[in-house]
Amino acid sequence: NAGVTQTPKFQVLKTGQSMTLQCAQDMNHEYMSWYRQDPGMGLRLIHYSVGAGITDQGEVPNGYNVSRSTTEDFPLRLLSAAPSQTSVYFCASSYSATGPLHFGNGTRLTVT
Amino acid sequence: DQQVKQNSPSLSVQEGRISILNCDYTNSMFDYFLWYKKYPAEGPTFLISISSIKDKNEDGRFTVFLNKSAKHLSLHIVPSQPGDSAVYFCASMDTGRRALTFGSGTRLQVQP
């Protein structure tokens, strides 16, 4: 049982480059979300999805896009990377929007 | 404007003693509260939760207390063990909006 799988674990980008952070879960969870963790700020919600085909913005959505074409996958796209997007990104899923979240192990992104 | 605050960035206790981690919130719409534990290079893992209709929830060595009038919750770990050394995040939810807000975390170190 893999749970929530995030790839890559580490990534370095130059300013202006684009990339996609991958997230997959095998628990048939309807709810999936992306958080970023920055020092002294806890985890902040970027985007979330309550089911395939449905996405919505969280607290800090600017500069990021998401889509949810299947229940299993919830990729996060950085359109034009900026140094302010240097962070650790966590994907999480849950059986419902109010259930406890299961987190992946994170992607550490550095934008130079 | 942090709606969930963990004012102690770190806490050190002796093995076998009680660890008390505190969390304050400002949003009166929050009605569900959770604690997560995070080890380095891993994602947060769910520990324990409490609904606003309760003032205490216990699970083994972990107890969460909620004081709604003071907008304060705490996590008690008794007895503390070295394996409890981790960062603990408090999280609060307005179940109507289905959005989870995290505190900035408290690093607990349990000394053998």
Interface residues (C-beta under 8 A of the other chain):
Chain A: V4 S33 Y35 G40 M41 G42 L43 R44 L45 Y48 V50 G58 E59 F90 A92 A97 T98 P100 L101 H102 F103 G104 N105 G106
Chain B: V4 Q6 P9 Y32 L34 Y36 A41 E42 G43 P44 T45 F46 S49 F89 M93 T95 R98 A99 L100 T101 F102 G103 S104 G105
